[in-house]
Amino acid sequence: MSLYGELNAESHARLKVKAGEITEATMKQHAAVVSLTLAATSGGEALADTSWTILGASGDVLTESRSAFPR
């Protein structure tokens, strides 16, 4: 989920991922604070040992995280 300031501009994405496989998703945002969570069930606890890589439009790595709650 990502939010842009105090405004009601909001985007959500739900993905199905398979254990042991890499899942790639694209979500275009121009500016936002983004919180990422991987959970076994909707609304469930965040899974530990999760790796995230955020790429820019040109494919450059913007940031990487190995956190259950990257922001």
CHARMM-style PDB file with segment names, atoms N, HN, CA, C and O in Angstrom:
ATOM      1  N   MET     1       0.854  -1.175   0.000  1.00  0.00      PROA
ATOM      2  CA  MET     1       0.000   0.000   0.000  1.00  0.00      PROA
ATOM      3  C   MET     1       0.895   1.232   0.000  1.00  0.00      PROA
ATOM      4  O   MET     1       1.935   1.246   0.658  1.00  0.00      PROA
ATOM      5  N   SER     2       0.503   2.245  -0.721  1.00  0.00      PROA
ATOM      6  HN  SER     2      -0.342   2.234  -1.256  1.00  0.00      PROA
ATOM      7  CA  SER     2       1.259   3.498  -0.718  1.00  0.00      PROA
ATOM      8  C   SER     2       0.301   4.663  -0.529  1.00  0.00      PROA
ATOM      9  O   SER     2      -0.825   4.644  -1.025  1.00  0.00      PROA
ATOM     10  N   LEU     3       0.757   5.666   0.189  1.00  0.00      PROA
ATOM     11  HN  LEU     3       1.672   5.682   0.592  1.00  0.00      PROA
ATOM     12  CA  LEU     3      -0.041   6.862   0.458  1.00  0.00      PROA
ATOM     13  C   LEU     3       0.763   8.084   0.044  1.00  0.00      PROA
ATOM     14  O   LEU     3       1.989   8.093   0.158  1.00  0.00      PROA
ATOM     15  N   TYR     4       0.081   9.110  -0.432  1.00  0.00      PROA
ATOM     16  HN  TYR     4      -0.914   9.102  -0.525  1.00  0.00      PROA
ATOM     17  CA  TYR     4       0.742  10.354  -0.802  1.00  0.00      PROA
ATOM     18  C   TYR     4       0.253  11.452   0.131  1.00  0.00      PROA
ATOM     19  O   TYR     4      -0.831  12.002  -0.060  1.00  0.00      PROA
ATOM     20  N   GLY     5       1.051  11.765   1.132  1.00  0.00      PROA
ATOM     21  HN  GLY     5       1.932  11.318   1.287  1.00  0.00      PROA
ATOM     22  CA  GLY     5       0.719  12.824   2.087  1.00  0.00      PROA
ATOM     23  C   GLY     5      -0.582  12.565   2.824  1.00  0.00      PROA
ATOM     24  O   GLY     5      -0.924  11.418   3.109  1.00  0.00      PROA
ATOM     25  N   GLU     6      -1.294  13.612   3.127  1.00  0.00      PROA
ATOM     26  HN  GLU     6      -1.016  14.544   2.896  1.00  0.00      PROA
ATOM     27  CA  GLU     6      -2.559  13.532   3.850  1.00  0.00      PROA
ATOM     28  C   GLU     6      -3.745  13.396   2.898  1.00  0.00      PROA
ATOM     29  O   GLU     6      -4.890  13.303   3.340  1.00  0.00      PROA
ATOM     30  N   LEU     7      -3.475  13.384   1.602  1.00  0.00      PROA
ATOM     31  HN  LEU     7      -2.545  13.459   1.243  1.00  0.00      PROA
ATOM     32  CA  LEU     7      -4.533  13.328   0.604  1.00  0.00      PROA
ATOM     33  C   LEU     7      -5.098  11.918   0.491  1.00  0.00      PROA
ATOM     34  O   LEU     7      -4.539  10.968   1.037  1.00  0.00      PROA
ATOM     35  N   ASN     8      -6.195  11.795  -0.213  1.00  0.00      PROA
ATOM     36  HN  ASN     8      -6.650  12.567  -0.658  1.00  0.00      PROA
ATOM     37  CA  ASN     8      -6.814  10.488  -0.368  1.00  0.00      PROA
ATOM     38  C   ASN     8      -6.323   9.771  -1.626  1.00  0.00      PROA
ATOM     39  O   ASN     8      -7.058   8.976  -2.212  1.00  0.00      PROA
ATOM     40  N   ALA     9      -5.093  10.044  -2.041  1.00  0.00      PROA
ATOM     41  HN  ALA     9      -4.496  10.690  -1.565  1.00  0.00      PROA
ATOM     42  CA  ALA     9      -4.491   9.335  -3.167  1.00  0.00      PROA
ATOM     43  C   ALA     9      -3.841   8.078  -2.614  1.00  0.00      PROA
ATOM     44  O   ALA     9      -2.865   8.159  -1.869  1.00  0.00      PROA
ATOM     45  N   GLU    10      -4.364   6.941  -2.966  1.00  0.00      PROA
ATOM     46  HN  GLU    10      -5.157   6.875  -3.572  1.00  0.00      PROA
ATOM     47  CA  GLU    10      -3.940   5.689  -2.368  1.00  0.00      PROA
ATOM     48  C   GLU    10      -3.929   4.594  -3.425  1.00  0.00      PROA
ATOM     49  O   GLU    10      -4.813   4.550  -4.281  1.00  0.00      PROA
ATOM     50  N   SER    11      -2.937   3.712  -3.375  1.00  0.00      PROA
ATOM     51  HN  SER    11      -2.219   3.747  -2.680  1.00  0.00      PROA
ATOM     52  CA  SER    11      -2.850   2.583  -4.297  1.00  0.00      PROA
ATOM     53  C   SER    11      -2.621   1.311  -3.500  1.00  0.00      PROA
ATOM     54  O   SER    11      -1.906   1.321  -2.498  1.00  0.00      PROA
ATOM     55  N   HSD    12      -3.221   0.226  -3.937  1.00  0.00      PROA
ATOM     56  HN  HSD    12      -3.802   0.217  -4.751  1.00  0.00      PROA
ATOM     57  CA  HSD    12      -3.040  -1.074  -3.290  1.00  0.00      PROA
ATOM     58  C   HSD    12      -2.689  -2.096  -4.346  1.00  0.00      PROA
ATOM     59  O   HSD    12      -3.071  -1.954  -5.507  1.00  0.00      PROA
ATOM     60  N   ALA    13      -1.965  -3.124  -3.951  1.00  0.00      PROA
ATOM     61  HN  ALA    13      -1.655  -3.240  -3.007  1.00  0.00      PROA
ATOM     62  CA  ALA    13      -1.701  -4.261  -4.836  1.00  0.00      PROA
ATOM     63  C   ALA    13      -1.665  -5.520  -3.984  1.00  0.00      PROA
ATOM     64  O   ALA    13      -1.004  -5.563  -2.946  1.00  0.00      PROA
ATOM     65  N   ARG    14      -2.382  -6.542  -4.432  1.00  0.00      PROA
ATOM     66  HN  ARG    14      -2.919  -6.507  -5.275  1.00  0.00      PROA
ATOM     67  CA  ARG    14      -2.341  -7.845  -3.762  1.00  0.00      PROA
ATOM     68  C   ARG    14      -1.810  -8.848  -4.771  1.00  0.00      PROA
ATOM     69  O   ARG    14      -2.277  -8.910  -5.908  1.00  0.00      PROA
ATOM     70  N   LEU    15      -0.830  -9.631  -4.343  1.00  0.00      PROA
ATOM     71  HN  LEU    15      -0.451  -9.581  -3.419  1.00  0.00      PROA
ATOM     72  CA  LEU    15      -0.192 -10.589  -5.222  1.00  0.00      PROA
ATOM     73  C   LEU    15      -0.219 -11.971  -4.591  1.00  0.00      PROA
ATOM     74  O   LEU    15      -0.176 -12.101  -3.368  1.00  0.00      PROA
ATOM     75  N   LYS    16      -0.289 -12.992  -5.417  1.00  0.00      PROA
ATOM     76  HN  LYS    16      -0.324 -12.886  -6.411  1.00  0.00      PROA
ATOM     77  CA  LYS    16      -0.138 -14.358  -4.935  1.00  0.00      PROA
ATOM     78  C   LYS    16       1.298 -14.770  -5.222  1.00  0.00      PROA
ATOM     79  O   LYS    16       1.771 -14.641  -6.351  1.00  0.00      PROA
ATOM     80  N   VAL    17       1.986 -15.260  -4.213  1.00  0.00      PROA
ATOM     81  HN  VAL    17       1.602 -15.365  -3.296  1.00  0.00      PROA
ATOM     82  CA  VAL    17       3.357 -15.723  -4.374  1.00  0.00      PROA
ATOM     83  C   VAL    17       3.430 -17.195  -3.987  1.00  0.00      PROA
ATOM     84  O   VAL    17       2.694 -17.655  -3.114  1.00  0.00      PROA
ATOM     85  N   LYS    18       4.325 -17.928  -4.645  1.00  0.00      PROA
ATOM     86  HN  LYS    18       4.923 -17.554  -5.354  1.00  0.00      PROA
ATOM     87  CA  LYS    18       4.514 -19.347  -4.361  1.00  0.00      PROA
ATOM     88  C   LYS    18       5.812 -19.528  -3.606  1.00  0.00      PROA
ATOM     89  O   LYS    18       6.816 -18.887  -3.915  1.00  0.00      PROA
ATOM     90  N   ALA    19       5.790 -20.397  -2.622  1.00  0.00      PROA
ATOM     91  HN  ALA    19       4.974 -20.918  -2.372  1.00  0.00      PROA
ATOM     92  CA  ALA    19       6.975 -20.665  -1.804  1.00  0.00      PROA
ATOM     93  C   ALA    19       8.140 -21.095  -2.689  1.00  0.00      PROA
ATOM     94  O   ALA    19       7.980 -21.927  -3.582  1.00  0.00      PROA
ATOM     95  N   GLY    20       9.313 -20.519  -2.434  1.00  0.00      PROA
ATOM     96  HN  GLY    20       9.443 -19.843  -1.708  1.00  0.00      PROA
ATOM     97  CA  GLY    20      10.515 -20.879  -3.160  1.00  0.00      PROA
ATOM     98  C   GLY    20      10.652 -20.252  -4.532  1.00  0.00      PROA
ATOM     99  O   GLY    20      11.631 -20.514  -5.231  1.00  0.00      PROA
ATOM    100  N   GLU    21       9.693 -19.427  -4.937  1.00  0.00      PROA
ATOM    101  HN  GLU    21       8.898 -19.214  -4.370  1.00  0.00      PROA
ATOM    102  CA  GLU    21       9.753 -18.777  -6.247  1.00  0.00      PROA
ATOM    103  C   GLU    21       9.864 -17.268  -6.082  1.00  0.00      PROA
ATOM    104  O   GLU    21       9.377 -16.706  -5.101  1.00  0.00      PROA
ATOM    105  N   ILE    22      10.501 -16.620  -7.040  1.00  0.00      PROA
ATOM    106  HN  ILE    22      10.896 -17.076  -7.837  1.00  0.00      PROA
ATOM    107  CA  ILE    22      10.589 -15.157  -7.047  1.00  0.00      PROA
ATOM    108  C   ILE    22       9.337 -14.625  -7.735  1.00  0.00      PROA
ATOM    109  O   ILE    22       8.956 -15.104  -8.802  1.00  0.00      PROA
ATOM    110  N   THR    23       8.707 -13.642  -7.125  1.00  0.00      PROA
ATOM    111  HN  THR    23       9.017 -13.252  -6.258  1.00  0.00      PROA
ATOM    112  CA  THR    23       7.530 -13.007  -7.716  1.00  0.00      PROA
ATOM    113  C   THR    23       7.893 -11.580  -8.076  1.00  0.00      PROA
ATOM    114  O   THR    23       8.386 -10.827  -7.237  1.00  0.00      PROA
ATOM    115  N   GLU    24       7.649 -11.209  -9.321  1.00  0.00      PROA
ATOM    116  HN  GLU    24       7.249 -11.821 -10.003  1.00  0.00      PROA
ATOM    117  CA  GLU    24       7.950  -9.863  -9.786  1.00  0.00      PROA
ATOM    118  C   GLU    24       6.642  -9.119 -10.009  1.00  0.00      PROA
ATOM    119  O   GLU    24       5.700  -9.657 -10.591  1.00  0.00      PROA
ATOM    120  N   ALA    25       6.593  -7.870  -9.537  1.00  0.00      PROA
ATOM    121  HN  ALA    25       7.358  -7.433  -9.065  1.00  0.00      PROA
ATOM    122  CA  ALA    25       5.397  -7.050  -9.715  1.00  0.00      PROA
ATOM    123  C   ALA    25       5.824  -5.637 -10.077  1.00  0.00      PROA
ATOM    124  O   ALA    25       6.890  -5.179  -9.668  1.00  0.00      PROA
ATOM    125  N   THR    26       4.996  -4.954 -10.840  1.00  0.00      PROA
ATOM    126  HN  THR    26       4.130  -5.327 -11.173  1.00  0.00      PROA
ATOM    127  CA  THR    26       5.268  -3.570 -11.213  1.00  0.00      PROA
ATOM    128  C   THR    26       4.121  -2.703 -10.722  1.00  0.00      PROA
ATOM    129  O   THR    26       2.956  -2.977 -11.006  1.00  0.00      PROA
ATOM    130  N   MET    27       4.461  -1.654  -9.982  1.00  0.00      PROA
ATOM    131  HN  MET    27       5.408  -1.431  -9.751  1.00  0.00      PROA
ATOM    132  CA  MET    27       3.474  -0.691  -9.505  1.00  0.00      PROA
ATOM    133  C   MET    27       4.082   0.686  -9.730  1.00  0.00      PROA
ATOM    134  O   MET    27       5.107   1.012  -9.133  1.00  0.00      PROA
ATOM    135  N   LYS    28       3.475   1.482 -10.567  1.00  0.00      PROA
ATOM    136  HN  LYS    28       2.642   1.217 -11.052  1.00  0.00      PROA
ATOM    137  CA  LYS    28       4.027   2.795 -10.898  1.00  0.00      PROA
ATOM    138  C   LYS    28       3.495   3.849  -9.935  1.00  0.00      PROA
ATOM    139  O   LYS    28       2.286   3.983  -9.743  1.00  0.00      PROA
ATOM    140  N   GLN    29       4.426   4.601  -9.328  1.00  0.00      PROA
ATOM    141  HN  GLN    29       5.408   4.493  -9.484  1.00  0.00      PROA
ATOM    142  CA  GLN    29       4.107   5.691  -8.405  1.00  0.00      PROA
ATOM    143  C   GLN    29       5.023   6.858  -8.749  1.00  0.00      PROA
ATOM    144  O   GLN    29       6.204   6.658  -9.032  1.00  0.00      PROA
ATOM    145  N   HSD    30       4.497   8.047  -8.728  1.00  0.00      PROA
ATOM    146  HN  HSD    30       3.538   8.209  -8.498  1.00  0.00      PROA
ATOM    147  CA  HSD    30       5.335   9.224  -8.969  1.00  0.00      PROA
ATOM    148  C   HSD    30       5.950   9.745  -7.681  1.00  0.00      PROA
ATOM    149  O   HSD    30       7.093  10.202  -7.685  1.00  0.00      PROA
ATOM    150  N   ALA    31       5.218   9.684  -6.587  1.00  0.00      PROA
ATOM    151  HN  ALA    31       4.290   9.313  -6.583  1.00  0.00      PROA
ATOM    152  CA  ALA    31       5.734  10.086  -5.278  1.00  0.00      PROA
ATOM    153  C   ALA    31       4.840   9.479  -4.218  1.00  0.00      PROA
ATOM    154  O   ALA    31       3.617   9.603  -4.286  1.00  0.00      PROA
ATOM    155  N   ALA    32       5.442   8.824  -3.238  1.00  0.00      PROA
ATOM    156  HN  ALA    32       6.435   8.723  -3.183  1.00  0.00      PROA
ATOM    157  CA  ALA    32       4.642   8.215  -2.175  1.00  0.00      PROA
ATOM    158  C   ALA    32       5.553   7.622  -1.116  1.00  0.00      PROA
ATOM    159  O   ALA    32       6.736   7.382  -1.360  1.00  0.00      PROA
ATOM    160  N   VAL    33       5.001   7.393   0.041  1.00  0.00      PROA
ATOM    161  HN  VAL    33       4.040   7.587   0.239  1.00  0.00      PROA
ATOM    162  CA  VAL    33       5.630   6.572   1.061  1.00  0.00      PROA
ATOM    163  C   VAL    33       5.017   5.192   0.898  1.00  0.00      PROA
ATOM    164  O   VAL    33       3.797   5.041   0.965  1.00  0.00      PROA
ATOM    165  N   VAL    34       5.850   4.190   0.685  1.00  0.00      PROA
ATOM    166  HN  VAL    34       6.841   4.313   0.631  1.00  0.00      PROA
ATOM    167  CA  VAL    34       5.358   2.848   0.409  1.00  0.00      PROA
ATOM    168  C   VAL    34       5.745   1.923   1.551  1.00  0.00      PROA
ATOM    169  O   VAL    34       6.897   1.913   1.985  1.00  0.00      PROA
ATOM    170  N   SER    35       4.791   1.150   2.033  1.00  0.00      PROA
ATOM    171  HN  SER    35       3.855   1.158   1.680  1.00  0.00      PROA
ATOM    172  CA  SER    35       5.043   0.117   3.031  1.00  0.00      PROA
ATOM    173  C   SER    35       4.787  -1.234   2.386  1.00  0.00      PROA
ATOM    174  O   SER    35       3.741  -1.447   1.772  1.00  0.00      PROA
ATOM    175  N   LEU    36       5.748  -2.153   2.525  1.00  0.00      PROA
ATOM    176  HN  LEU    36       6.598  -1.980   3.024  1.00  0.00      PROA
ATOM    177  CA  LEU    36       5.625  -3.474   1.923  1.00  0.00      PROA
ATOM    178  C   LEU    36       5.512  -4.520   3.023  1.00  0.00      PROA
ATOM    179  O   LEU    36       6.227  -4.454   4.022  1.00  0.00      PROA
ATOM    180  N   THR    37       4.624  -5.477   2.842  1.00  0.00      PROA
ATOM    181  HN  THR    37       4.043  -5.531   2.029  1.00  0.00      PROA
ATOM    182  CA  THR    37       4.467  -6.568   3.794  1.00  0.00      PROA
ATOM    183  C   THR    37       4.138  -7.842   3.035  1.00  0.00      PROA
ATOM    184  O   THR    37       3.285  -7.836   2.147  1.00  0.00      PROA
ATOM    185  N   LEU    38       4.803  -8.925   3.375  1.00  0.00      PROA
ATOM    186  HN  LEU    38       5.496  -8.930   4.096  1.00  0.00      PROA
ATOM    187  CA  LEU    38       4.481 -10.232   2.826  1.00  0.00      PROA
ATOM    188  C   LEU    38       3.900 -11.058   3.965  1.00  0.00      PROA
ATOM    189  O   LEU    38       4.561 -11.282   4.980  1.00  0.00      PROA
ATOM    190  N   ALA    39       2.655 -11.510   3.792  1.00  0.00      PROA
ATOM    191  HN  ALA    39       2.119 -11.328   2.968  1.00  0.00      PROA
ATOM    192  CA  ALA    39       1.972 -12.290   4.831  1.00  0.00      PROA
ATOM    193  C   ALA    39       1.394 -13.551   4.206  1.00  0.00      PROA
ATOM    194  O   ALA    39       1.085 -13.574   3.014  1.00  0.00      PROA
ATOM    195  N   ALA    40       1.248 -14.592   5.003  1.00  0.00      PROA
ATOM    196  HN  ALA    40       1.499 -14.573   5.971  1.00  0.00      PROA
ATOM    197  CA  ALA    40       0.705 -15.859   4.518  1.00  0.00      PROA
ATOM    198  C   ALA    40      -0.788 -15.749   4.221  1.00  0.00      PROA
ATOM    199  O   ALA    40      -1.304 -16.439   3.341  1.00  0.00      PROA
ATOM    200  N   THR    41      -1.486 -14.870   4.965  1.00  0.00      PROA
ATOM    201  HN  THR    41      -1.068 -14.309   5.679  1.00  0.00      PROA
ATOM    202  CA  THR    41      -2.920 -14.670   4.755  1.00  0.00      PROA
ATOM    203  C   THR    41      -3.219 -13.186   4.769  1.00  0.00      PROA
ATOM    204  O   THR    41      -2.447 -12.403   5.322  1.00  0.00      PROA
ATOM    205  N   SER    42      -4.322 -12.790   4.171  1.00  0.00      PROA
ATOM    206  HN  SER    42      -4.949 -13.426   3.721  1.00  0.00      PROA
ATOM    207  CA  SER    42      -4.721 -11.388   4.148  1.00  0.00      PROA
ATOM    208  C   SER    42      -4.869 -10.879   5.579  1.00  0.00      PROA
ATOM    209  O   SER    42      -5.602 -11.467   6.374  1.00  0.00      PROA
ATOM    210  N   GLY    43      -4.184  -9.802   5.906  1.00  0.00      PROA
ATOM    211  HN  GLY    43      -3.588  -9.325   5.260  1.00  0.00      PROA
ATOM    212  CA  GLY    43      -4.232  -9.231   7.251  1.00  0.00      PROA
ATOM    213  C   GLY    43      -3.400  -9.984   8.261  1.00  0.00      PROA
ATOM    214  O   GLY    43      -3.429  -9.659   9.448  1.00  0.00      PROA
ATOM    215  N   GLY    44      -2.648 -10.996   7.812  1.00  0.00      PROA
ATOM    216  HN  GLY    44      -2.624 -11.260   6.848  1.00  0.00      PROA
ATOM    217  CA  GLY    44      -1.834 -11.804   8.719  1.00  0.00      PROA
ATOM    218  C   GLY    44      -0.536 -11.130   9.104  1.00  0.00      PROA
ATOM    219  O   GLY    44      -0.225 -10.028   8.652  1.00  0.00      PROA
ATOM    220  N   GLU    45       0.212 -11.813   9.947  1.00  0.00      PROA
ATOM    221  HN  GLU    45      -0.040 -12.709  10.314  1.00  0.00      PROA
ATOM    222  CA  GLU    45       1.507 -11.306  10.409  1.00  0.00      PROA
ATOM    223  C   GLU    45       2.506 -11.298   9.257  1.00  0.00      PROA
ATOM    224  O   GLU    45       2.470 -12.167   8.386  1.00  0.00      PROA
ATOM    225  N   ALA    46       3.396 -10.308   9.261  1.00  0.00      PROA
ATOM    226  HN  ALA    46       3.425  -9.602   9.968  1.00  0.00      PROA
ATOM    227  CA  ALA    46       4.438 -10.217   8.239  1.00  0.00      PROA
ATOM    228  C   ALA    46       5.421 -11.367   8.415  1.00  0.00      PROA
ATOM    229  O   ALA    46       5.781 -11.721   9.538  1.00  0.00      PROA
ATOM    230  N   LEU    47       5.852 -11.948   7.299  1.00  0.00      PROA
ATOM    231  HN  LEU    47       5.559 -11.661   6.387  1.00  0.00      PROA
ATOM    232  CA  LEU    47       6.816 -13.043   7.331  1.00  0.00      PROA
ATOM    233  C   LEU    47       8.230 -12.488   7.443  1.00  0.00      PROA
ATOM    234  O   LEU    47       8.594 -11.532   6.759  1.00  0.00      PROA
ATOM    235  N   ALA    48       9.013 -13.100   8.310  1.00  0.00      PROA
ATOM    236  HN  ALA    48       8.717 -13.877   8.866  1.00  0.00      PROA
ATOM    237  CA  ALA    48      10.415 -12.703   8.482  1.00  0.00      PROA
ATOM    238  C   ALA    48      11.241 -13.243   7.315  1.00  0.00      PROA
ATOM    239  O   ALA    48      10.734 -14.009   6.495  1.00  0.00      PROA
ATOM    240  N   ASP    49      12.495 -12.849   7.241  1.00  0.00      PROA
ATOM    241  HN  ASP    49      12.907 -12.227   7.907  1.00  0.00      PROA
ATOM    242  CA  ASP    49      13.418 -13.318   6.199  1.00  0.00      PROA
ATOM    243  C   ASP    49      12.885 -13.054   4.797  1.00  0.00      PROA
ATOM    244  O   ASP    49      12.995 -13.904   3.913  1.00  0.00      PROA
ATOM    245  N   THR    50      12.311 -11.880   4.598  1.00  0.00      PROA
ATOM    246  HN  THR    50      12.221 -11.189   5.316  1.00  0.00      PROA
ATOM    247  CA  THR    50      11.801 -11.471   3.293  1.00  0.00      PROA
ATOM    248  C   THR    50      12.750 -10.438   2.695  1.00  0.00      PROA
ATOM    249  O   THR    50      13.155  -9.498   3.379  1.00  0.00      PROA
ATOM    250  N   SER    51      13.104 -10.603   1.438  1.00  0.00      PROA
ATOM    251  HN  SER    51      12.775 -11.367   0.882  1.00  0.00      PROA
ATOM    252  CA  SER    51      13.995  -9.667   0.750  1.00  0.00      PROA
ATOM    253  C   SER    51      13.203  -8.854  -0.260  1.00  0.00      PROA
ATOM    254  O   SER    51      12.346  -9.388  -0.965  1.00  0.00      PROA
ATOM    255  N   TRP    52      13.495  -7.558  -0.326  1.00  0.00      PROA
ATOM    256  HN  TRP    52      14.191  -7.125   0.246  1.00  0.00      PROA
ATOM    257  CA  TRP    52      12.816  -6.650  -1.240  1.00  0.00      PROA
ATOM    258  C   TRP    52      13.866  -5.891  -2.038  1.00  0.00      PROA
ATOM    259  O   TRP    52      14.889  -5.479  -1.490  1.00  0.00      PROA
ATOM    260  N   THR    53      13.614  -5.703  -3.337  1.00  0.00      PROA
ATOM    261  HN  THR    53      12.784  -6.038  -3.782  1.00  0.00      PROA
ATOM    262  CA  THR    53      14.449  -4.858  -4.180  1.00  0.00      PROA
ATOM    263  C   THR    53      13.526  -3.903  -4.915  1.00  0.00      PROA
ATOM    264  O   THR    53      12.597  -4.334  -5.598  1.00  0.00      PROA
ATOM    265  N   ILE    54      13.776  -2.607  -4.778  1.00  0.00      PROA
ATOM    266  HN  ILE    54      14.531  -2.257  -4.223  1.00  0.00      PROA
ATOM    267  CA  ILE    54      12.980  -1.579  -5.443  1.00  0.00      PROA
ATOM    268  C   ILE    54      13.807  -1.028  -6.595  1.00  0.00      PROA
ATOM    269  O   ILE    54      14.925  -0.551  -6.402  1.00  0.00      PROA
ATOM    270  N   LEU    55      13.232  -1.102  -7.814  1.00  0.00      PROA
ATOM    271  HN  LEU    55      12.323  -1.489  -7.970  1.00  0.00      PROA
ATOM    272  CA  LEU    55      13.923  -0.645  -9.014  1.00  0.00      PROA
ATOM    273  C   LEU    55      13.288   0.627  -9.540  1.00  0.00      PROA
ATOM    274  O   LEU    55      12.081   0.828  -9.412  1.00  0.00      PROA
ATOM    275  N   GLY    56      14.102   1.482 -10.131  1.00  0.00      PROA
ATOM    276  HN  GLY    56      15.083   1.318 -10.236  1.00  0.00      PROA
ATOM    277  CA  GLY    56      13.603   2.678 -10.805  1.00  0.00      PROA
ATOM    278  C   GLY    56      13.092   2.321 -12.194  1.00  0.00      PROA
ATOM    279  O   GLY    56      13.202   1.173 -12.625  1.00  0.00      PROA
ATOM    280  N   ALA    57      12.540   3.288 -12.884  1.00  0.00      PROA
ATOM    281  HN  ALA    57      12.450   4.221 -12.534  1.00  0.00      PROA
ATOM    282  CA  ALA    57      11.965   3.067 -14.216  1.00  0.00      PROA
ATOM    283  C   ALA    57      12.994   2.525 -15.203  1.00  0.00      PROA
ATOM    284  O   ALA    57      12.641   1.782 -16.118  1.00  0.00      PROA
ATOM    285  N   SER    58      14.262   2.890 -15.027  1.00  0.00      PROA
ATOM    286  HN  SER    58      14.549   3.494 -14.284  1.00  0.00      PROA
ATOM    287  CA  SER    58      15.312   2.423 -15.938  1.00  0.00      PROA
ATOM    288  C   SER    58      15.896   1.077 -15.524  1.00  0.00      PROA
ATOM    289  O   SER    58      16.779   0.550 -16.201  1.00  0.00      PROA
ATOM    290  N   GLY    59      15.406   0.515 -14.411  1.00  0.00      PROA
ATOM    291  HN  GLY    59      14.689   0.944 -13.861  1.00  0.00      PROA
ATOM    292  CA  GLY    59      15.893  -0.776 -13.942  1.00  0.00      PROA
ATOM    293  C   GLY    59      17.003  -0.687 -12.921  1.00  0.00      PROA
ATOM    294  O   GLY    59      17.489  -1.713 -12.444  1.00  0.00      PROA
ATOM    295  N   ASP    60      17.418   0.534 -12.571  1.00  0.00      PROA
ATOM    296  HN  ASP    60      17.023   1.367 -12.958  1.00  0.00      PROA
ATOM    297  CA  ASP    60      18.457   0.712 -11.560  1.00  0.00      PROA
ATOM    298  C   ASP    60      17.909   0.387 -10.174  1.00  0.00      PROA
ATOM    299  O   ASP    60      16.754   0.688  -9.874  1.00  0.00      PROA
ATOM    300  N   VAL    61      18.741  -0.230  -9.326  1.00  0.00      PROA
ATOM    301  HN  VAL    61      19.679  -0.474  -9.570  1.00  0.00      PROA
ATOM    302  CA  VAL    61      18.335  -0.531  -7.957  1.00  0.00      PROA
ATOM    303  C   VAL    61      18.298   0.768  -7.155  1.00  0.00      PROA
ATOM    304  O   VAL    61      19.309   1.457  -7.025  1.00  0.00      PROA
ATOM    305  N   LEU    62      17.117   1.093  -6.619  1.00  0.00      PROA
ATOM    306  HN  LEU    62      16.295   0.533  -6.726  1.00  0.00      PROA
ATOM    307  CA  LEU    62      16.972   2.288  -5.783  1.00  0.00      PROA
ATOM    308  C   LEU    62      17.254   1.964  -4.328  1.00  0.00      PROA
ATOM    309  O   LEU    62      17.911   2.736  -3.629  1.00  0.00      PROA
ATOM    310  N   THR    63      16.757   0.816  -3.869  1.00  0.00      PROA
ATOM    311  HN  THR    63      16.224   0.189  -4.437  1.00  0.00      PROA
ATOM    312  CA  THR    63      16.993   0.393  -2.488  1.00  0.00      PROA
ATOM    313  C   THR    63      16.719  -1.094  -2.361  1.00  0.00      PROA
ATOM    314  O   THR    63      15.970  -1.669  -3.150  1.00  0.00      PROA
ATOM    315  N   GLU    64      17.329  -1.706  -1.368  1.00  0.00      PROA
ATOM    316  HN  GLU    64      17.938  -1.239  -0.726  1.00  0.00      PROA
ATOM    317  CA  GLU    64      17.097  -3.112  -1.052  1.00  0.00      PROA
ATOM    318  C   GLU    64      16.863  -3.231   0.448  1.00  0.00      PROA
ATOM    319  O   GLU    64      17.371  -2.423   1.225  1.00  0.00      PROA
ATOM    320  N   SER    65      16.107  -4.222   0.848  1.00  0.00      PROA
ATOM    321  HN  SER    65      15.694  -4.878   0.217  1.00  0.00      PROA
ATOM    322  CA  SER    65      15.821  -4.421   2.262  1.00  0.00      PROA
ATOM    323  C   SER    65      15.628  -5.894   2.557  1.00  0.00      PROA
ATOM    324  O   SER    65      15.137  -6.645   1.713  1.00  0.00      PROA
ATOM    325  N   ARG    66      16.010  -6.303   3.746  1.00  0.00      PROA
ATOM    326  HN  ARG    66      16.408  -5.693   4.431  1.00  0.00      PROA
ATOM    327  CA  ARG    66      15.761  -7.650   4.248  1.00  0.00      PROA
ATOM    328  C   ARG    66      14.984  -7.520   5.555  1.00  0.00      PROA
ATOM    329  O   ARG    66      15.360  -8.078   6.586  1.00  0.00      PROA
ATOM    330  N   SER    67      13.903  -6.776   5.481  1.00  0.00      PROA
ATOM    331  HN  SER    67      13.597  -6.322   4.644  1.00  0.00      PROA
ATOM    332  CA  SER    67      13.098  -6.486   6.654  1.00  0.00      PROA
ATOM    333  C   SER    67      11.662  -6.960   6.422  1.00  0.00      PROA
ATOM    334  O   SER    67      11.184  -6.981   5.288  1.00  0.00      PROA
ATOM    335  N   ALA    68      10.982  -7.338   7.498  1.00  0.00      PROA
ATOM    336  HN  ALA    68      11.369  -7.321   8.420  1.00  0.00      PROA
ATOM    337  CA  ALA    68       9.569  -7.733   7.384  1.00  0.00      PROA
ATOM    338  C   ALA    68       8.687  -6.514   7.129  1.00  0.00      PROA
ATOM    339  O   ALA    68       7.581  -6.651   6.605  1.00  0.00      PROA
ATOM    340  N   PHE    69       9.166  -5.318   7.495  1.00  0.00      PROA
ATOM    341  HN  PHE    69      10.064  -5.206   7.920  1.00  0.00      PROA
ATOM    342  CA  PHE    69       8.354  -4.099   7.352  1.00  0.00      PROA
ATOM    343  C   PHE    69       9.152  -2.961   6.696  1.00  0.00      PROA
ATOM    344  O   PHE    69       9.349  -1.923   7.327  1.00  0.00      PROA
ATOM    345  N   PRO    70       9.619  -3.129   5.445  1.00  0.00      PROA
ATOM    346  CA  PRO    70      10.366  -2.022   4.830  1.00  0.00      PROA
ATOM    347  C   PRO    70       9.442  -0.857   4.512  1.00  0.00      PROA
ATOM    348  O   PRO    70       8.264  -1.054   4.214  1.00  0.00      PROA
ATOM    349  N   ARG    71       9.979   0.354   4.578  1.00  0.00      PROA
ATOM    350  HN  ARG    71      10.936   0.513   4.821  1.00  0.00      PROA
ATOM    351  CA  ARG    71       9.208   1.569   4.296  1.00  0.00      PROA
ATOM    352  C   ARG    71      10.063   2.530   3.502  1.00  0.00      PROA
ATOM    353  OT1 ARG    71       9.608   3.620   3.157  1.00  0.00      PROA
TER     354      ARG     71
END
